[in-house]
Amino acid sequence: MNLRQKTVDAVRILSAEAIQRANSGHPGLPLGSAPIGVTLFYDFLKFSPENPRFENRDRFILSAGHGSMLNYALLYLFGYDLTKEDLMNFRQFGSKTPGHPEYGQTPGIETTTGPLGQGIANAVGMAIAESYLAARFNRENFPVVDHYTYALVGDGCLQEGIENEAASLAGTLKLGKLIVFYDDNDITIEGNTDIAFREDVGKRHEALGWQVIKVADANDLNALRRAVKRAKAEPEKPSLIICKSVIGYGSPLAGSESCHGAPLGADNLQKTKDYFGWTEEPFEIPAELLAVRRSAVRRGRQAERSYAALLDAYRAQYPALYEEFRAFMENRKPDFAAHPELWAFDKADATRGTSSTVLNRLAKLIPNLIGGSADLGPSNKSRMKERGDFLPEDRTGSNLHFGIREHAMAAIANGICLHGGLTVYCATFFVFSDYMKNAMRLSALMNLPVIYILTHDSIGVGEDGPTHEPVEQLVGLRSIPNMKVYRPCDGRETAAAWISALTGTSPTALVLSRQTLPMFENTGEGALKGGYIISDSEKKTPDVILIAS
């Protein structure tokens, strides 16, 4: 048996053992999809285990986050900072191996997944970021931004509406460096997918502008390698590799929903080990698999050395461009205090209008600002007037057109932010933030400073009626831990809200009016303190103190 196949079996057994020890988890996906993960990590993925944040790494997103042990086993076997004890502590409070992948908790995890479909939309965002930065900074013989984004999805992800939204935009934008594996095992929690899901997934994605590649047997490592090579050879279309797999492969529960979300049981775990001829002690691996880890570390070091040499040559050839590139990747911001024009407002206006003014002033100061609207740019006033459009024909524009895809828009913005190098915002009517809620919640969980422009606040929308009048949305967003929610009263408070959003480390919702609001005399930079006096009392002891937000 070769090292690749032994690595596949190790991923399967380690996953099943960890889930059995935790007495909870999802063994079906790791047992069925281990060959996909190993093929990617062994033969294609560019990464550095000793430096998980290596800038030019390929990204891998497990969109089917319930199969998290697949990811942890891969990271462990390929040299990341995970130990046998970490695997043994799977799904335990405070461990590095939580039940679903959590960004910032585990080295090598690119995003928090679990709510199905979020990861594939994050992957689209990462691919957008890669293509934008590559178009802006790459020069002949200097591909300083050059990586692929890979994702693994299951039947559940593909049934979610967000997946179709994200896939449609990815096809429209011709994101050829996005490659998605579909773990096609015909099983969901309630049984065979025929009970609720009979569409031709391949034809749907072809219609969306994707290249579709089919692998008849997910255990065929050679076929998987050929599929990835074919996907990488297509520069104009994202690729969906449909891998026909068996959930719980090798276990007595193979092919059944019974192994989707519950441990195999001690007897079935032993029978699974017997099926693969696995004789190691629990959580132990054959000594020869240490060569896989050492090889991955060597490849990572070489990738980093090569990239450092490329950057040195790039800096010598294009010193000004190199400095701009570093400013992007380090997300440097200007000294806002040195720009009094940000606060210059002298007349009443709707806060969506003053937000537009602030945004376009900021666009001149923050070159890595990128964003757009769900087809409401003229209404949200969210367009940067001198920055062009991001399109497949010209990827250097900073205005994104998300289309009428609010849910995917928010999750794609998360992916852009996670990629690094860009400051991102997205916009829609406040009432439609309900469509975005899950992705917004994840941005708060991950401490992502995504900015949400949410206009047409309150019953002031008027003639559009109750379907467009946000009433309960403000309370809903304020209930999200770690989400900053600002509802500015005028232009200067709008500027303060923008500056707070740009200097913070968590997401911000800017709740803005359509109707004109008056200017107040004492608003402005005091708002950056969180609370301040707009109008003081002439009495030594006031009769009433009015506090409002």
C-alpha positions as CSV (number, residue, x, y, z in Angstrom):
1,M,0.0,0.0,0.0
2,N,1.4,3.4,-1.0
3,L,1.7,6.4,1.3
4,R,-1.2,8.2,-0.2
5,Q,-3.6,5.4,0.5
6,K,-2.2,4.9,4.0
7,T,-2.8,8.6,4.6
8,V,-6.4,8.3,3.4
9,D,-7.0,5.4,5.8
10,A,-5.3,7.4,8.6
11,V,-7.7,10.3,8.0
12,R,-10.6,7.9,8.2
13,I,-9.6,6.1,11.3
14,L,-8.5,9.2,13.2
15,S,-11.8,10.9,12.4
16,A,-13.9,7.9,13.5
17,E,-11.8,7.5,16.7
18,A,-12.1,11.1,17.7
19,I,-15.9,11.1,17.1
20,Q,-16.3,7.9,19.1
21,R,-14.2,9.3,22.0
22,A,-16.3,12.5,22.0
23,N,-19.5,10.5,21.7
24,S,-20.8,12.9,19.2
25,G,-19.9,14.1,15.7
26,H,-20.3,13.2,12.0
27,P,-18.2,10.3,10.8
28,G,-19.9,9.8,7.5
29,L,-18.3,12.6,5.6
30,P,-14.7,12.0,6.7
31,L,-15.0,8.3,5.9
32,G,-16.4,9.1,2.4
33,S,-14.4,12.2,1.5
34,A,-11.0,11.3,2.9
35,P,-9.6,10.6,-0.6
36,I,-10.6,14.0,-1.8
37,G,-8.9,15.8,1.1
38,V,-5.7,13.7,0.9
39,T,-5.5,14.2,-2.9
40,L,-5.7,18.0,-2.4
41,F,-3.2,18.2,0.5
42,Y,-0.8,15.6,-0.9
43,D,-0.6,16.7,-4.5
44,F,-1.9,20.2,-5.1
45,L,-2.5,22.5,-2.1
46,K,0.2,25.2,-1.6
47,F,0.5,25.8,2.1
48,S,3.1,26.1,4.9
49,P,2.2,24.2,8.1
50,E,4.7,26.2,10.1
51,N,3.1,29.5,8.9
52,P,-0.7,29.0,8.4
53,R,-1.0,32.7,7.4
54,F,1.5,32.4,4.5
55,E,0.1,35.1,2.2
56,N,0.3,33.3,-1.1
57,R,-1.1,30.0,0.2
58,D,-4.0,28.2,-1.5
59,R,-7.2,28.3,0.6
60,F,-9.2,25.3,1.5
61,I,-12.7,25.7,3.0
62,L,-14.7,22.8,4.4
63,S,-18.2,24.3,3.6
64,A,-19.7,21.1,5.0
65,G,-18.5,22.1,8.4
66,H,-20.1,19.2,10.2
67,G,-17.3,17.0,8.8
68,S,-14.8,19.0,10.7
69,M,-12.7,15.9,11.8
70,L,-11.8,15.5,8.1
71,N,-10.1,18.9,8.3
72,Y,-8.5,18.3,11.7
73,A,-7.1,14.9,10.7
74,L,-5.6,16.4,7.5
75,L,-4.1,19.3,9.4
76,Y,-2.6,16.9,11.9
77,L,-1.1,14.5,9.3
78,F,0.3,17.3,7.2
79,G,2.2,19.1,9.9
80,Y,0.1,21.8,11.3
81,D,0.3,22.7,15.0
82,L,-2.2,20.0,16.1
83,T,-1.3,17.2,18.5
84,K,-2.7,13.8,19.1
85,E,-4.2,15.2,22.3
86,D,-6.0,17.9,20.3
87,L,-7.6,15.2,18.3
88,M,-8.6,13.3,21.5
89,N,-10.2,16.5,22.7
90,F,-12.5,16.8,19.7
91,R,-15.7,18.7,20.5
92,Q,-14.5,19.6,24.0
93,F,-14.9,23.1,25.5
94,G,-11.9,25.3,24.8
95,S,-10.1,22.7,22.6
96,K,-8.4,23.5,19.3
97,T,-10.8,21.0,17.6
98,P,-14.3,22.3,18.1
99,G,-17.4,20.6,16.7
100,H,-17.5,22.8,13.6
101,P,-14.4,24.6,12.2
102,E,-13.8,28.0,13.9
103,Y,-11.6,30.7,12.4
104,G,-8.9,31.7,14.9
105,Q,-9.3,28.6,17.0
106,T,-7.4,26.1,14.9
107,P,-4.3,26.8,12.8
108,G,-5.1,26.2,9.2
109,I,-8.8,26.8,9.4
110,E,-9.7,29.5,6.9
111,T,-13.2,30.3,8.0
112,T,-15.9,29.4,10.5
113,T,-18.4,27.0,8.8
114,G,-21.3,25.0,10.0
115,P,-24.4,26.7,8.6
116,L,-24.5,25.0,5.3
117,G,-23.7,27.1,2.2
118,Q,-21.7,29.7,4.1
119,G,-18.3,28.2,3.2
120,I,-18.9,28.1,-0.5
121,A,-19.9,31.7,-0.5
122,N,-16.8,32.6,1.6
123,A,-14.8,30.8,-1.0
124,V,-16.3,32.9,-3.8
125,G,-15.3,36.0,-1.8
126,M,-11.7,34.7,-1.4
127,A,-11.5,34.0,-5.2
128,I,-12.8,37.5,-5.9
129,A,-10.1,39.0,-3.6
130,E,-7.4,36.9,-5.2
131,S,-8.4,38.0,-8.7
132,Y,-8.7,41.7,-7.8
133,L,-5.3,41.8,-6.1
134,A,-3.7,39.8,-8.9
135,A,-5.0,42.2,-11.5
136,R,-3.8,45.2,-9.5
137,F,-0.4,44.1,-8.5
138,N,0.9,41.2,-10.7
139,R,3.3,42.1,-13.5
140,E,5.0,40.0,-16.1
141,N,7.1,37.4,-14.4
142,F,6.0,38.7,-11.0
143,P,2.8,36.8,-9.9
144,V,2.9,38.1,-6.3
145,V,-0.8,37.2,-5.9
146,D,-1.3,33.7,-7.3
147,H,-3.3,31.0,-5.5
148,Y,-6.3,28.8,-5.8
149,T,-9.3,28.6,-3.6
150,Y,-10.7,25.2,-2.9
151,A,-13.9,24.2,-1.2
152,L,-15.6,20.9,-0.2
153,V,-19.4,20.9,-0.2
154,G,-22.0,18.3,0.4
155,D,-25.6,17.7,-0.6
156,G,-26.8,20.0,2.2
157,C,-24.7,23.0,0.9
158,L,-26.1,22.5,-2.6
159,Q,-29.7,22.6,-1.4
160,E,-29.2,25.9,0.3
161,G,-30.2,29.0,-1.6
162,I,-27.0,30.8,-0.7
163,E,-25.0,28.3,-2.7
164,N,-26.9,29.0,-5.9
165,E,-26.6,32.8,-5.3
166,A,-22.8,32.5,-4.8
167,A,-22.3,30.0,-7.6
168,S,-24.2,32.2,-10.0
169,L,-22.0,35.2,-9.3
170,A,-18.9,33.1,-9.5
171,G,-19.8,31.9,-12.9
172,T,-20.7,35.4,-14.0
173,L,-17.3,36.7,-12.8
174,K,-15.5,33.8,-14.5
175,L,-13.5,32.9,-11.3
176,G,-11.3,30.3,-12.9
177,K,-9.2,29.8,-9.8
178,L,-12.1,28.6,-7.7
179,I,-12.4,24.8,-7.5
180,V,-15.2,23.1,-5.6
181,F,-15.4,19.4,-4.7
182,Y,-18.9,18.0,-4.3
183,D,-19.1,15.0,-1.9
184,D,-22.0,13.4,-3.8
185,N,-23.2,10.6,-1.4
186,D,-27.0,10.8,-1.9
187,I,-27.6,11.0,1.8
188,T,-28.9,13.7,4.2
189,I,-30.2,13.4,7.8
190,E,-33.7,12.3,6.8
191,G,-32.6,9.7,4.3
192,N,-31.8,9.4,0.6
193,T,-31.7,12.7,-1.2
194,D,-34.4,11.5,-3.6
195,I,-37.0,12.5,-1.0
196,A,-36.2,16.2,-1.5
197,F,-33.4,16.8,-4.0
198,R,-33.6,15.3,-7.5
199,E,-32.1,18.0,-9.7
200,D,-29.1,17.6,-12.0
201,V,-26.5,19.5,-10.0
202,G,-24.0,19.3,-12.9
203,K,-26.4,20.8,-15.5
204,R,-27.4,23.5,-13.1
205,H,-23.8,24.6,-12.6
206,E,-23.0,24.4,-16.3
207,A,-25.9,26.8,-16.8
208,L,-24.4,29.1,-14.2
209,G,-21.1,29.2,-16.1
210,W,-19.1,26.5,-14.4
211,Q,-16.9,23.7,-15.7
212,V,-18.3,20.4,-14.4
213,I,-16.0,17.4,-14.0
214,K,-17.3,14.0,-12.8
215,V,-15.4,11.4,-10.8
216,A,-17.3,8.2,-10.8
217,D,-15.6,6.8,-7.7
218,A,-14.3,9.1,-4.9
219,N,-11.9,6.4,-3.9
220,D,-10.0,6.5,-7.2
221,L,-7.0,8.7,-6.3
222,N,-5.8,8.8,-9.9
223,A,-9.1,10.0,-11.2
224,L,-9.2,12.7,-8.5
225,R,-5.8,13.9,-9.5
226,R,-6.8,14.1,-13.2
227,A,-9.9,16.0,-12.2
228,V,-8.0,18.7,-10.3
229,K,-5.5,19.0,-13.1
230,R,-8.3,19.6,-15.6
231,A,-9.9,22.1,-13.3
232,K,-6.7,24.1,-12.9
233,A,-6.3,24.1,-16.7
234,E,-9.6,26.1,-17.1
235,P,-8.9,29.8,-16.5
236,E,-12.3,31.2,-17.5
237,K,-14.7,29.1,-15.4
238,P,-14.9,28.0,-11.8
239,S,-14.9,24.2,-11.6
240,L,-17.3,21.8,-9.8
241,I,-15.8,18.3,-9.3
242,I,-18.6,15.9,-8.6
243,C,-17.2,13.0,-6.7
244,K,-19.5,10.0,-6.3
245,S,-18.8,8.8,-2.8
246,V,-20.3,6.5,-0.1
247,I,-21.1,8.1,3.2
248,G,-19.4,6.2,6.0
249,Y,-17.3,4.2,3.6
250,G,-15.7,1.1,5.1
251,S,-18.0,1.0,8.1
252,P,-21.0,-1.4,8.6
253,L,-23.2,1.7,8.3
254,A,-21.9,2.7,4.9
255,G,-24.5,4.2,2.6
256,S,-26.9,5.0,5.4
257,E,-28.0,8.2,7.1
258,S,-27.3,6.4,10.4
259,C,-23.6,7.4,10.1
260,H,-24.2,11.0,9.2
261,G,-24.4,12.6,12.6
262,A,-23.7,9.9,15.3
263,P,-20.6,7.9,16.3
264,L,-20.2,4.5,14.8
265,G,-20.2,2.7,18.1
266,A,-17.3,0.7,19.5
267,D,-18.2,-2.5,17.7
268,N,-18.7,-0.8,14.3
269,L,-15.5,1.2,14.8
270,Q,-13.5,-2.0,15.3
271,K,-15.1,-3.5,12.2
272,T,-14.2,-0.4,10.3
273,K,-10.6,-0.7,11.4
274,D,-10.7,-4.4,10.3
275,Y,-12.0,-3.4,6.9
276,F,-9.0,-1.1,6.3
277,G,-6.5,-3.5,8.0
278,W,-5.8,-0.9,10.6
279,T,-3.9,-2.4,13.6
280,E,-2.5,0.7,15.3
281,E,-3.4,1.7,18.8
282,P,-6.1,4.4,19.2
283,F,-4.9,7.8,17.8
284,E,-1.6,6.3,16.7
285,I,-0.4,6.3,13.0
286,P,2.1,4.1,11.2
287,A,5.6,5.4,11.5
288,E,6.0,5.8,7.8
289,L,3.3,8.5,7.7
290,L,5.7,10.8,9.5
291,A,7.3,11.2,6.1
292,V,4.1,12.8,4.9
293,R,4.4,15.4,7.6
294,R,8.1,16.1,7.0
295,S,7.5,16.4,3.3
296,A,4.6,18.9,3.8
297,V,6.8,21.0,6.1
298,R,9.7,21.0,3.6
299,R,7.3,22.0,0.8
300,G,6.0,24.8,2.9
301,R,9.4,26.1,3.7
302,Q,10.4,26.0,0.1
303,A,7.2,27.8,-1.0
304,E,7.9,30.5,1.5
305,R,11.5,30.9,0.4
306,S,10.5,31.1,-3.2
307,Y,7.8,33.7,-2.5
308,A,10.2,35.8,-0.4
309,A,12.7,35.8,-3.3
310,L,9.9,36.8,-5.7
311,L,8.9,39.7,-3.4
312,D,12.6,40.8,-3.2
313,A,12.9,40.9,-6.9
314,Y,9.5,42.6,-7.2
315,R,10.6,45.3,-4.8
316,A,13.7,45.9,-6.7
317,Q,11.9,46.1,-10.0
318,Y,8.8,48.0,-8.8
319,P,9.6,49.7,-5.5
320,A,6.5,52.0,-5.4
321,L,4.2,49.2,-6.4
322,Y,5.7,46.9,-3.8
323,E,5.1,49.5,-1.1
324,E,1.5,49.9,-2.2
325,F,1.1,46.1,-2.1
326,R,2.5,45.9,1.4
327,A,0.1,48.7,2.5
328,F,-2.8,46.6,1.1
329,M,-1.7,43.4,2.7
330,E,-1.1,45.0,6.0
331,N,-4.4,46.9,5.7
332,R,-2.8,50.2,6.6
333,K,-5.2,53.1,7.3
334,P,-4.6,56.8,7.2
335,D,-4.6,59.1,10.2
336,F,-8.2,60.1,10.1
337,A,-7.5,63.0,12.5
338,A,-5.4,64.6,9.8
339,H,-8.4,64.9,7.5
340,P,-10.9,67.4,8.7
341,E,-12.7,67.3,5.4
342,L,-14.3,64.0,6.6
343,W,-16.4,66.0,9.1
344,A,-17.3,68.9,6.7
345,F,-21.1,69.0,6.5
346,D,-23.2,72.2,6.5
347,K,-26.7,71.3,5.5
348,A,-29.5,68.8,6.2
349,D,-29.5,65.6,4.3
350,A,-30.5,62.0,4.5
351,T,-27.8,59.9,6.2
352,R,-27.6,57.7,3.2
353,G,-26.5,60.8,1.3
354,T,-24.0,61.9,3.9
355,S,-22.7,58.3,4.0
356,S,-22.1,58.5,0.2
357,T,-20.2,61.8,0.8
358,V,-18.1,60.2,3.5
359,L,-17.5,57.0,1.5
360,N,-16.2,58.9,-1.5
361,R,-14.0,61.0,0.6
362,L,-12.6,57.8,2.2
363,A,-12.2,56.2,-1.2
364,K,-9.5,58.8,-1.9
365,L,-7.7,57.9,1.3
366,I,-8.1,54.1,1.4
367,P,-7.0,52.5,-1.9
368,N,-7.9,49.0,-0.7
369,L,-11.5,49.8,-0.1
370,I,-13.8,47.6,-2.1
371,G,-17.6,46.9,-1.9
372,G,-20.9,47.1,-3.5
373,S,-24.6,46.6,-3.3
374,A,-27.3,43.9,-3.9
375,D,-28.5,45.8,-7.0
376,L,-29.4,48.9,-4.9
377,G,-26.4,51.1,-5.4
378,P,-28.3,54.2,-6.6
379,S,-30.7,53.9,-3.6
380,N,-28.1,52.9,-1.0
381,K,-25.7,55.5,-2.5
382,S,-22.9,53.0,-2.0
383,R,-20.9,53.6,-5.2
384,M,-17.4,54.9,-5.2
385,K,-17.6,57.3,-8.1
386,E,-14.0,57.2,-9.3
387,R,-13.1,53.6,-8.7
388,G,-14.6,51.6,-11.6
389,D,-16.4,48.3,-11.7
390,F,-15.1,44.8,-10.9
391,L,-16.0,42.8,-13.9
392,P,-14.5,39.7,-15.7
393,E,-13.3,42.1,-18.4
394,D,-11.5,44.4,-15.9
395,R,-10.8,43.1,-12.4
396,T,-9.2,46.3,-11.2
397,G,-12.4,48.1,-10.4
398,S,-13.4,48.5,-6.7
399,N,-17.2,48.6,-7.1
400,L,-18.7,45.1,-6.8
401,H,-22.1,44.2,-8.4
402,F,-23.5,41.4,-6.2
403,G,-26.8,41.3,-8.0
404,I,-30.0,40.6,-6.1
405,R,-28.3,38.1,-3.8
406,E,-28.3,39.5,-0.3
407,H,-27.4,36.4,1.6
408,A,-24.5,35.4,-0.7
409,M,-23.4,39.1,-0.7
410,A,-22.8,39.1,3.1
411,A,-21.0,35.8,3.1
412,I,-18.9,36.8,0.1
413,A,-17.9,39.9,1.9
414,N,-16.8,37.7,4.8
415,G,-14.6,35.8,2.3
416,I,-13.1,38.9,0.9
417,C,-12.3,40.1,4.4
418,L,-10.8,36.7,5.4
419,H,-8.6,36.6,2.4
420,G,-6.7,39.7,3.6
421,G,-5.5,42.8,1.7
422,L,-8.9,44.5,1.3
423,T,-11.3,46.5,3.3
424,V,-14.9,45.5,2.3
425,Y,-18.4,46.8,2.6
426,C,-21.7,45.7,1.3
427,A,-25.1,47.4,1.0
428,T,-28.9,46.9,0.8
429,F,-32.1,48.1,2.3
430,F,-32.2,47.7,6.1
431,V,-35.3,45.5,5.9
432,F,-33.4,43.0,3.7
433,S,-30.7,42.6,6.4
434,D,-33.0,39.7,7.4
435,Y,-31.8,37.8,4.3
436,M,-28.1,38.4,5.5
437,K,-28.5,37.6,9.2
438,N,-26.6,34.3,9.3
439,A,-23.6,35.6,7.4
440,M,-23.6,38.8,9.5
441,R,-23.7,36.7,12.7
442,L,-20.7,34.7,11.4
443,S,-18.8,37.9,10.7
444,A,-19.3,38.8,14.4
445,L,-18.2,35.4,15.5
446,M,-15.0,35.7,13.5
447,N,-14.2,39.3,14.4
448,L,-14.3,40.4,10.8
449,P,-14.5,44.2,10.3
450,V,-17.0,44.0,7.5
451,I,-19.1,47.1,7.0
452,Y,-22.8,46.9,6.2
453,I,-24.5,49.9,4.7
454,L,-28.2,49.5,5.5
455,T,-30.4,52.3,4.2
456,H,-34.1,53.2,4.2
457,D,-34.4,52.9,7.9
458,S,-37.7,53.1,9.8
459,I,-41.3,53.9,8.8
460,G,-39.9,56.9,7.1
461,V,-39.7,54.8,4.0
462,G,-43.4,55.5,3.8
463,E,-45.0,54.8,0.5
464,D,-43.3,51.4,0.0
465,G,-45.4,50.1,2.8
466,P,-44.8,47.6,5.7
467,T,-42.8,45.1,3.6
468,H,-40.1,47.7,3.2
469,E,-40.4,49.4,6.6
470,P,-37.8,47.9,9.1
471,V,-39.2,47.8,12.5
472,E,-37.8,44.8,14.4
473,Q,-34.5,44.7,12.5
474,L,-32.7,47.2,14.7
475,V,-33.3,45.2,17.8
476,G,-32.3,42.0,16.0
477,L,-28.9,43.4,14.9
478,R,-28.2,44.9,18.3
479,S,-28.8,41.5,19.9
480,I,-25.8,40.0,17.9
481,P,-22.8,39.9,20.3
482,N,-19.8,41.8,18.8
483,M,-21.8,43.6,16.2
484,K,-21.5,47.4,16.3
485,V,-24.8,49.0,15.2
486,Y,-24.8,52.8,14.5
487,R,-27.8,54.9,13.7
488,P,-26.3,58.3,13.1
489,C,-28.4,61.4,13.4
490,D,-26.6,63.6,10.8
491,G,-23.6,63.9,8.5
492,R,-21.0,64.3,11.2
493,E,-22.2,61.3,13.2
494,T,-22.2,59.3,10.0
495,A,-18.6,60.2,9.5
496,A,-17.9,59.1,13.1
497,A,-19.7,55.8,12.4
498,W,-17.6,55.2,9.3
499,I,-14.3,56.0,11.1
500,S,-15.2,53.7,14.0
501,A,-16.0,50.9,11.5
502,L,-12.7,51.4,9.7
503,T,-10.6,51.4,12.9
504,G,-12.3,48.5,14.7
505,T,-11.9,44.8,14.6
506,S,-15.5,43.7,14.5
507,P,-18.3,44.1,12.0
508,T,-20.4,47.4,11.8
509,A,-23.9,48.0,10.7
510,L,-24.5,51.6,9.5
511,V,-28.3,52.1,9.7
512,L,-29.1,55.1,7.5
513,S,-32.2,57.1,6.6
514,R,-33.8,57.8,3.3
515,Q,-35.6,60.9,4.7
516,T,-33.7,64.2,5.2
517,L,-32.4,64.7,8.8
518,P,-31.4,68.1,10.3
519,M,-27.9,69.0,11.2
520,F,-27.1,69.5,14.9
521,E,-24.6,72.0,16.2
522,N,-22.4,69.9,18.4
523,T,-22.2,66.6,16.7
524,G,-18.9,65.2,15.4
525,E,-15.8,63.6,16.7
526,G,-17.3,63.3,20.2
527,A,-19.3,60.4,18.8
528,L,-16.1,58.4,18.6
529,K,-16.1,58.2,22.4
530,G,-19.4,56.4,22.3
531,G,-21.4,59.0,24.2
532,Y,-21.2,62.7,24.3
533,I,-23.3,65.9,25.0
534,I,-25.1,67.4,22.1
535,S,-27.0,70.1,24.1
536,D,-26.1,71.0,27.6
537,S,-28.5,72.5,30.2
538,E,-28.2,76.1,31.3
539,K,-29.1,75.1,34.8
540,K,-26.6,73.9,37.3
541,T,-28.9,71.0,38.1
542,P,-31.1,70.0,35.1
543,D,-34.7,69.0,35.6
544,V,-34.4,66.2,33.0
545,I,-31.5,64.3,31.4
546,L,-32.4,62.9,28.0
547,I,-30.3,60.0,26.8
548,A,-30.7,58.6,23.4
549,S,-28.9,56.5,20.8
